[in-house]
Amino acid sequence: MPSQADIVRDSINEFSRIQDWMILAKKNDDLETYEQIHKRYIELKVTLSTLGVNITELDRIKE
């Protein structure tokens, strides 16, 4: 079973990748892809917040 630290680390890495993909999709006017990725972005924000991670510095989307 993964430790909380492993879950936090993996979630932060995925959150960063998701933001990169969202920025790219928006840049390419691919709104359908953006919306699909956005769902996972929200899930990760909730997960990280629940785990006590302050995502203010990590969040580059700024909705």
N, CA, C and O atoms as a CHARMM CRD file, in Angstrom:
* protein
*
  252
    1    1 MET  N      0.84100  -1.17200   0.00000 PROA 1      0.00000
    2    1 MET  CA     0.00000   0.00000   0.00000 PROA 1      0.00000
    3    1 MET  C      0.89200   1.24400   0.00000 PROA 1      0.00000
    4    1 MET  O      1.83800   1.33800   0.78200 PROA 1      0.00000
    5    2 PRO  N      0.57900   2.20700  -0.89500 PROA 2      0.00000
    6    2 PRO  CA     1.41300   3.41500  -0.94600 PROA 2      0.00000
    7    2 PRO  C      1.21200   4.28200   0.29800 PROA 2      0.00000
    8    2 PRO  O      0.12400   4.34500   0.87000 PROA 2      0.00000
    9    3 SER  N      2.27000   4.92800   0.68400 PROA 3      0.00000
   10    3 SER  CA     2.18700   5.83500   1.83200 PROA 3      0.00000
   11    3 SER  C      1.52400   7.14600   1.39500 PROA 3      0.00000
   12    3 SER  O      1.38000   7.41500   0.20200 PROA 3      0.00000
   13    4 GLN  N      1.12600   7.95000   2.37300 PROA 4      0.00000
   14    4 GLN  CA     0.52600   9.24600   2.05400 PROA 4      0.00000
   15    4 GLN  C      1.52100  10.11300   1.28900 PROA 4      0.00000
   16    4 GLN  O      1.13600  10.85100   0.38300 PROA 4      0.00000
   17    5 ALA  N      2.78400  10.02500   1.64900 PROA 5      0.00000
   18    5 ALA  CA     3.80900  10.81000   0.94800 PROA 5      0.00000
   19    5 ALA  C      3.89500  10.41100  -0.52200 PROA 5      0.00000
   20    5 ALA  O      4.05500  11.26600  -1.39300 PROA 5      0.00000
   21    6 ASP  N      3.78700   9.09900  -0.79800 PROA 6      0.00000
   22    6 ASP  CA     3.80300   8.62900  -2.18800 PROA 6      0.00000
   23    6 ASP  C      2.59200   9.14900  -2.95500 PROA 6      0.00000
   24    6 ASP  O      2.71100   9.57500  -4.10300 PROA 6      0.00000
   25    7 ILE  N      1.43700   9.11100  -2.31800 PROA 7      0.00000
   26    7 ILE  CA     0.20700   9.59000  -2.95600 PROA 7      0.00000
   27    7 ILE  C      0.31100  11.08500  -3.23900 PROA 7      0.00000
   28    7 ILE  O     -0.07300  11.53900  -4.31700 PROA 7      0.00000
   29    8 VAL  N      0.82200  11.84900  -2.28800 PROA 8      0.00000
   30    8 VAL  CA     0.99100  13.29200  -2.47500 PROA 8      0.00000
   31    8 VAL  C      1.95200  13.55500  -3.62700 PROA 8      0.00000
   32    8 VAL  O      1.65300  14.35000  -4.51800 PROA 8      0.00000
   33    9 ARG  N      3.09000  12.90000  -3.61100 PROA 9      0.00000
   34    9 ARG  CA     4.09400  13.08800  -4.66900 PROA 9      0.00000
   35    9 ARG  C      3.51000  12.77100  -6.04500 PROA 9      0.00000
   36    9 ARG  O      3.65800  13.55700  -6.98000 PROA 9      0.00000
   37   10 ASP  N      2.85000  11.62300  -6.16700 PROA 10     0.00000
   38   10 ASP  CA     2.27500  11.21700  -7.45300 PROA 10     0.00000
   39   10 ASP  C      1.17200  12.17200  -7.90000 PROA 10     0.00000
   40   10 ASP  O      1.06400  12.48200  -9.08700 PROA 10     0.00000
   41   11 SER  N      0.36500  12.63400  -6.96900 PROA 11     0.00000
   42   11 SER  CA    -0.71400  13.56700  -7.30000 PROA 11     0.00000
   43   11 SER  C     -0.16700  14.91800  -7.74400 PROA 11     0.00000
   44   11 SER  O     -0.70000  15.53000  -8.67000 PROA 11     0.00000
   45   12 ILE  N      0.88100  15.38200  -7.09600 PROA 12     0.00000
   46   12 ILE  CA     1.50300  16.64400  -7.49400 PROA 12     0.00000
   47   12 ILE  C      2.09200  16.51600  -8.89900 PROA 12     0.00000
   48   12 ILE  O      1.93400  17.42100  -9.71700 PROA 12     0.00000
   49   13 ASN  N      2.75900  15.41600  -9.18200 PROA 13     0.00000
   50   13 ASN  CA     3.31400  15.20100 -10.52000 PROA 13     0.00000
   51   13 ASN  C      2.21800  15.16800 -11.57400 PROA 13     0.00000
   52   13 ASN  O      2.35700  15.77600 -12.63600 PROA 13     0.00000
   53   14 GLU  N      1.13000  14.46200 -11.28900 PROA 14     0.00000
   54   14 GLU  CA     0.03000  14.39200 -12.24000 PROA 14     0.00000
   55   14 GLU  C     -0.63400  15.76300 -12.40200 PROA 14     0.00000
   56   14 GLU  O     -1.00600  16.14300 -13.51200 PROA 14     0.00000
   57   15 PHE  N     -0.78300  16.49700 -11.31100 PROA 15     0.00000
   58   15 PHE  CA    -1.37300  17.83600 -11.36000 PROA 15     0.00000
   59   15 PHE  C     -0.55700  18.74700 -12.28000 PROA 15     0.00000
   60   15 PHE  O     -1.11900  19.52300 -13.05200 PROA 15     0.00000
   61   16 SER  N      0.74200  18.64800 -12.19300 PROA 16     0.00000
   62   16 SER  CA     1.61200  19.44500 -13.05200 PROA 16     0.00000
   63   16 SER  C      1.43800  19.05800 -14.52300 PROA 16     0.00000
   64   16 SER  O      1.31800  19.92700 -15.38700 PROA 16     0.00000
   65   17 ARG  N      1.42600  17.76400 -14.80000 PROA 17     0.00000
   66   17 ARG  CA     1.23600  17.30000 -16.19100 PROA 17     0.00000
   67   17 ARG  C     -0.11900  17.72700 -16.73700 PROA 17     0.00000
   68   17 ARG  O     -0.21800  18.17500 -17.88000 PROA 17     0.00000
   69   18 ILE  N     -1.15700  17.59100 -15.92700 PROA 18     0.00000
   70   18 ILE  CA    -2.50600  17.97000 -16.34700 PROA 18     0.00000
   71   18 ILE  C     -2.54600  19.45500 -16.71900 PROA 18     0.00000
   72   18 ILE  O     -3.15600  19.82900 -17.72100 PROA 18     0.00000
   73   19 GLN  N     -1.90600  20.28700 -15.92600 PROA 19     0.00000
   74   19 GLN  CA    -1.87600  21.71900 -16.22600 PROA 19     0.00000
   75   19 GLN  C     -1.15100  21.99500 -17.53400 PROA 19     0.00000
   76   19 GLN  O     -1.58400  22.84500 -18.31300 PROA 19     0.00000
   77   20 ASP  N     -0.05800  21.29300 -17.78500 PROA 20     0.00000
   78   20 ASP  CA     0.65500  21.44800 -19.06300 PROA 20     0.00000
   79   20 ASP  C     -0.27200  21.12400 -20.22600 PROA 20     0.00000
   80   20 ASP  O     -0.31500  21.85600 -21.21500 PROA 20     0.00000
   81   21 TRP  N     -1.01200  20.02800 -20.10700 PROA 21     0.00000
   82   21 TRP  CA    -1.93100  19.60700 -21.17500 PROA 21     0.00000
   83   21 TRP  C     -3.07300  20.60500 -21.34100 PROA 21     0.00000
   84   21 TRP  O     -3.49100  20.88700 -22.46300 PROA 21     0.00000
   85   22 MET  N     -3.58100  21.14200 -20.22700 PROA 22     0.00000
   86   22 MET  CA    -4.65700  22.13000 -20.31000 PROA 22     0.00000
   87   22 MET  C     -4.17800  23.38600 -21.02700 PROA 22     0.00000
   88   22 MET  O     -4.88700  23.93000 -21.87200 PROA 22     0.00000
   89   23 ILE  N     -2.98500  23.84300 -20.69400 PROA 23     0.00000
   90   23 ILE  CA    -2.42500  25.03700 -21.33100 PROA 23     0.00000
   91   23 ILE  C     -2.24400  24.80100 -22.82200 PROA 23     0.00000
   92   23 ILE  O     -2.55300  25.67600 -23.63100 PROA 23     0.00000
   93   24 LEU  N     -1.74900  23.63500 -23.18800 PROA 24     0.00000
   94   24 LEU  CA    -1.55500  23.30000 -24.59400 PROA 24     0.00000
   95   24 LEU  C     -2.88800  23.21200 -25.33000 PROA 24     0.00000
   96   24 LEU  O     -3.02100  23.74200 -26.43400 PROA 24     0.00000
   97   25 ALA  N     -3.87100  22.55200 -24.73300 PROA 25     0.00000
   98   25 ALA  CA    -5.18600  22.42700 -25.36900 PROA 25     0.00000
   99   25 ALA  C     -5.82300  23.79500 -25.57800 PROA 25     0.00000
  100   25 ALA  O     -6.41700  24.05100 -26.62500 PROA 25     0.00000
  101   26 LYS  N     -5.70300  24.66900 -24.59000 PROA 26     0.00000
  102   26 LYS  CA    -6.27500  26.01200 -24.70900 PROA 26     0.00000
  103   26 LYS  C     -5.55400  26.80300 -25.79600 PROA 26     0.00000
  104   26 LYS  O     -6.18400  27.52000 -26.57300 PROA 26     0.00000
  105   27 LYS  N     -4.24700  26.67200 -25.84500 PROA 27     0.00000
  106   27 LYS  CA    -3.44400  27.36400 -26.85700 PROA 27     0.00000
  107   27 LYS  C     -3.84400  26.93500 -28.26500 PROA 27     0.00000
  108   27 LYS  O     -3.84300  27.74500 -29.19200 PROA 27     0.00000
  109   28 ASN  N     -4.18800  25.64400 -28.42100 PROA 28     0.00000
  110   28 ASN  CA    -4.57200  25.09500 -29.72700 PROA 28     0.00000
  111   28 ASN  C     -6.08000  25.16800 -29.97100 PROA 28     0.00000
  112   28 ASN  O     -6.58200  24.56800 -30.92100 PROA 28     0.00000
  113   29 ASP  N     -6.79900  25.89600 -29.12600 PROA 29     0.00000
  114   29 ASP  CA    -8.25300  26.04100 -29.23700 PROA 29     0.00000
  115   29 ASP  C     -8.98000  24.70500 -29.29100 PROA 29     0.00000
  116   29 ASP  O     -9.98500  24.56500 -29.98700 PROA 29     0.00000
  117   30 ASP  N     -8.47100  23.72900 -28.55800 PROA 30     0.00000
  118   30 ASP  CA    -9.09600  22.41300 -28.47800 PROA 30     0.00000
  119   30 ASP  C     -9.92700  22.35500 -27.20400 PROA 30     0.00000
  120   30 ASP  O     -9.51600  21.76800 -26.20300 PROA 30     0.00000
  121   31 LEU  N    -11.09900  22.97100 -27.25700 PROA 31     0.00000
  122   31 LEU  CA   -11.92200  23.12500 -26.06400 PROA 31     0.00000
  123   31 LEU  C    -12.49000  21.80000 -25.57600 PROA 31     0.00000
  124   31 LEU  O    -12.68300  21.61600 -24.37400 PROA 31     0.00000
  125   32 GLU  N    -12.75800  20.88100 -26.48500 PROA 32     0.00000
  126   32 GLU  CA   -13.27900  19.57100 -26.06600 PROA 32     0.00000
  127   32 GLU  C    -12.24900  18.83500 -25.21300 PROA 32     0.00000
  128   32 GLU  O    -12.58500  18.28900 -24.16300 PROA 32     0.00000
  129   33 THR  N    -11.01200  18.82100 -25.66000 PROA 33     0.00000
  130   33 THR  CA    -9.94200  18.18800 -24.88700 PROA 33     0.00000
  131   33 THR  C     -9.73200  18.93100 -23.57400 PROA 33     0.00000
  132   33 THR  O     -9.55500  18.30900 -22.52600 PROA 33     0.00000
  133   34 TYR  N     -9.75000  20.24300 -23.62900 PROA 34     0.00000
  134   34 TYR  CA    -9.57100  21.05400 -22.42400 PROA 34     0.00000
  135   34 TYR  C    -10.61400  20.68700 -21.37000 PROA 34     0.00000
  136   34 TYR  O    -10.27600  20.50200 -20.20100 PROA 34     0.00000
  137   35 GLU  N    -11.86000  20.58100 -21.77100 PROA 35     0.00000
  138   35 GLU  CA   -12.93100  20.26500 -20.82900 PROA 35     0.00000
  139   35 GLU  C    -12.75700  18.87700 -20.21800 PROA 35     0.00000
  140   35 GLU  O    -13.02900  18.68800 -19.03300 PROA 35     0.00000
  141   36 GLN  N    -12.31200  17.91300 -21.00600 PROA 36     0.00000
  142   36 GLN  CA   -12.08300  16.57100 -20.48800 PROA 36     0.00000
  143   36 GLN  C    -10.93900  16.56400 -19.47600 PROA 36     0.00000
  144   36 GLN  O    -11.03800  15.93100 -18.42500 PROA 36     0.00000
  145   37 ILE  N     -9.86700  17.26200 -19.79200 PROA 37     0.00000
  146   37 ILE  CA    -8.72600  17.33700 -18.88100 PROA 37     0.00000
  147   37 ILE  C     -9.10100  18.12500 -17.62600 PROA 37     0.00000
  148   37 ILE  O     -8.63500  17.82200 -16.52800 PROA 37     0.00000
  149   38 HSD  N     -9.93900  19.12700 -17.80100 PROA 38     0.00000
  150   38 HSD  CA   -10.35400  19.97300 -16.67900 PROA 38     0.00000
  151   38 HSD  C    -11.03400  19.15000 -15.58400 PROA 38     0.00000
  152   38 HSD  O    -10.87900  19.44600 -14.39900 PROA 38     0.00000
  153   39 LYS  N    -11.77400  18.13400 -15.97100 PROA 39     0.00000
  154   39 LYS  CA   -12.42100  17.27000 -14.98100 PROA 39     0.00000
  155   39 LYS  C    -11.38100  16.62800 -14.05700 PROA 39     0.00000
  156   39 LYS  O    -11.55600  16.60800 -12.83900 PROA 39     0.00000
  157   40 ARG  N    -10.30100  16.10600 -14.63900 PROA 40     0.00000
  158   40 ARG  CA    -9.24500  15.48500 -13.83700 PROA 40     0.00000
  159   40 ARG  C     -8.51400  16.53300 -13.00100 PROA 40     0.00000
  160   40 ARG  O     -8.11700  16.26000 -11.86800 PROA 40     0.00000
  161   41 TYR  N     -8.33700  17.72000 -13.55400 PROA 41     0.00000
  162   41 TYR  CA    -7.71500  18.83200 -12.83900 PROA 41     0.00000
  163   41 TYR  C     -8.47700  19.12500 -11.53900 PROA 41     0.00000
  164   41 TYR  O     -7.86700  19.29000 -10.48300 PROA 41     0.00000
  165   42 ILE  N     -9.79800  19.18800 -11.62200 PROA 42     0.00000
  166   42 ILE  CA   -10.62700  19.45500 -10.44200 PROA 42     0.00000
  167   42 ILE  C    -10.49200  18.31100  -9.43400 PROA 42     0.00000
  168   42 ILE  O    -10.35800  18.55100  -8.23400 PROA 42     0.00000
  169   43 GLU  N    -10.52500  17.07700  -9.92000 PROA 43     0.00000
  170   43 GLU  CA   -10.36600  15.92300  -9.02700 PROA 43     0.00000
  171   43 GLU  C     -9.04300  15.99300  -8.27400 PROA 43     0.00000
  172   43 GLU  O     -8.99400  15.74500  -7.06900 PROA 43     0.00000
  173   44 LEU  N     -7.98000  16.32800  -8.97900 PROA 44     0.00000
  174   44 LEU  CA    -6.66600  16.41000  -8.34200 PROA 44     0.00000
  175   44 LEU  C     -6.58800  17.56900  -7.34300 PROA 44     0.00000
  176   44 LEU  O     -5.95100  17.44000  -6.29700 PROA 44     0.00000
  177   45 LYS  N     -7.22700  18.68800  -7.65500 PROA 45     0.00000
  178   45 LYS  CA    -7.25200  19.80200  -6.70800 PROA 45     0.00000
  179   45 LYS  C     -7.92900  19.37800  -5.40900 PROA 45     0.00000
  180   45 LYS  O     -7.45200  19.69700  -4.32000 PROA 45     0.00000
  181   46 VAL  N     -9.03100  18.66500  -5.52800 PROA 46     0.00000
  182   46 VAL  CA    -9.74600  18.19900  -4.34400 PROA 46     0.00000
  183   46 VAL  C     -8.88400  17.20600  -3.56500 PROA 46     0.00000
  184   46 VAL  O     -8.77900  17.29000  -2.34200 PROA 46     0.00000
  185   47 THR  N     -8.27100  16.26800  -4.28400 PROA 47     0.00000
  186   47 THR  CA    -7.41800  15.26500  -3.63800 PROA 47     0.00000
  187   47 THR  C     -6.27300  15.92300  -2.89000 PROA 47     0.00000
  188   47 THR  O     -6.02700  15.60700  -1.72500 PROA 47     0.00000
  189   48 LEU  N     -5.57200  16.83200  -3.54600 PROA 48     0.00000
  190   48 LEU  CA    -4.43000  17.49200  -2.91500 PROA 48     0.00000
  191   48 LEU  C     -4.86200  18.34600  -1.72800 PROA 48     0.00000
  192   48 LEU  O     -4.18100  18.37200  -0.70300 PROA 48     0.00000
  193   49 SER  N     -5.98000  19.04000  -1.85900 PROA 49     0.00000
  194   49 SER  CA    -6.48200  19.84300  -0.75000 PROA 49     0.00000
  195   49 SER  C     -6.84400  18.96900   0.43700 PROA 49     0.00000
  196   49 SER  O     -6.56400  19.31900   1.58300 PROA 49     0.00000
  197   50 THR  N     -7.46900  17.82500   0.16000 PROA 50     0.00000
  198   50 THR  CA    -7.84700  16.88800   1.21900 PROA 50     0.00000
  199   50 THR  C     -6.61200  16.34500   1.93300 PROA 50     0.00000
  200   50 THR  O     -6.64300  16.08800   3.13700 PROA 50     0.00000
  201   51 LEU  N     -5.53200  16.17300   1.18600 PROA 51     0.00000
  202   51 LEU  CA    -4.29100  15.67500   1.76400 PROA 51     0.00000
  203   51 LEU  C     -3.49400  16.77200   2.46500 PROA 51     0.00000
  204   51 LEU  O     -2.41100  16.51600   2.99000 PROA 51     0.00000
  205   52 GLY  N     -4.03000  17.99300   2.47400 PROA 52     0.00000
  206   52 GLY  CA    -3.37700  19.08300   3.18700 PROA 52     0.00000
  207   52 GLY  C     -2.33300  19.83700   2.38500 PROA 52     0.00000
  208   52 GLY  O     -1.55600  20.60600   2.95000 PROA 52     0.00000
  209   53 VAL  N     -2.30200  19.62900   1.07200 PROA 53     0.00000
  210   53 VAL  CA    -1.32200  20.31200   0.23000 PROA 53     0.00000
  211   53 VAL  C     -1.86400  21.68900  -0.14200 PROA 53     0.00000
  212   53 VAL  O     -2.98500  21.80400  -0.63900 PROA 53     0.00000
  213   54 ASN  N     -1.07600  22.72600   0.09500 PROA 54     0.00000
  214   54 ASN  CA    -1.44200  24.07500  -0.33300 PROA 54     0.00000
  215   54 ASN  C     -1.06500  24.19400  -1.80700 PROA 54     0.00000
  216   54 ASN  O      0.11500  24.28100  -2.14600 PROA 54     0.00000
  217   55 ILE  N     -2.06500  24.19700  -2.67600 PROA 55     0.00000
  218   55 ILE  CA    -1.78400  24.17800  -4.11400 PROA 55     0.00000
  219   55 ILE  C     -1.65900  25.56700  -4.72900 PROA 55     0.00000
  220   55 ILE  O     -1.53000  25.69900  -5.94600 PROA 55     0.00000
  221   56 THR  N     -1.69500  26.59200  -3.90100 PROA 56     0.00000
  222   56 THR  CA    -1.62600  27.96300  -4.40300 PROA 56     0.00000
  223   56 THR  C     -0.40600  28.16300  -5.30300 PROA 56     0.00000
  224   56 THR  O     -0.52000  28.74300  -6.38300 PROA 56     0.00000
  225   57 GLU  N      0.73800  27.69500  -4.87200 PROA 57     0.00000
  226   57 GLU  CA     1.96600  27.86500  -5.65800 PROA 57     0.00000
  227   57 GLU  C      2.02200  26.91200  -6.85500 PROA 57     0.00000
  228   57 GLU  O      2.68200  27.21000  -7.85100 PROA 57     0.00000
  229   58 LEU  N      1.34600  25.78600  -6.76600 PROA 58     0.00000
  230   58 LEU  CA     1.38500  24.77900  -7.82300 PROA 58     0.00000
  231   58 LEU  C      0.42000  25.08000  -8.96700 PROA 58     0.00000
  232   58 LEU  O      0.64900  24.66300 -10.10300 PROA 58     0.00000
  233   59 ASP  N     -0.65400  25.80100  -8.66800 PROA 59     0.00000
  234   59 ASP  CA    -1.72600  25.99700  -9.62800 PROA 59     0.00000
  235   59 ASP  C     -1.38200  27.11300 -10.61500 PROA 59     0.00000
  236   59 ASP  O     -1.30500  28.28500 -10.24700 PROA 59     0.00000
  237   60 ARG  N     -1.17900  26.72600 -11.86800 PROA 60     0.00000
  238   60 ARG  CA    -0.84400  27.69500 -12.90800 PROA 60     0.00000
  239   60 ARG  C     -2.05700  28.09100 -13.74400 PROA 60     0.00000
  240   60 ARG  O     -1.95600  28.97700 -14.59200 PROA 60     0.00000
  241   61 ILE  N     -3.20100  27.45000 -13.51800 PROA 61     0.00000
  242   61 ILE  CA    -4.39000  27.72000 -14.32200 PROA 61     0.00000
  243   61 ILE  C     -5.11000  28.96200 -13.83000 PROA 61     0.00000
  244   61 ILE  O     -5.57900  29.75400 -14.64700 PROA 61     0.00000
  245   62 LYS  N     -5.21300  29.15600 -12.53800 PROA 62     0.00000
  246   62 LYS  CA    -5.78500  30.35400 -11.91900 PROA 62     0.00000
  247   62 LYS  C     -7.19600  30.65700 -12.44700 PROA 62     0.00000
  248   62 LYS  O     -7.42200  31.68000 -13.09200 PROA 62     0.00000
  249   63 GLU  N     -8.12400  29.76000 -12.16400 PROA 63     0.00000
  250   63 GLU  CA    -9.50900  29.96600 -12.61200 PROA 63     0.00000
  251   63 GLU  C    -10.23400  30.90700 -11.69900 PROA 63     0.00000
  252   63 GLU  O    -11.41000  31.19800 -11.92000 PROA 63     0.00000
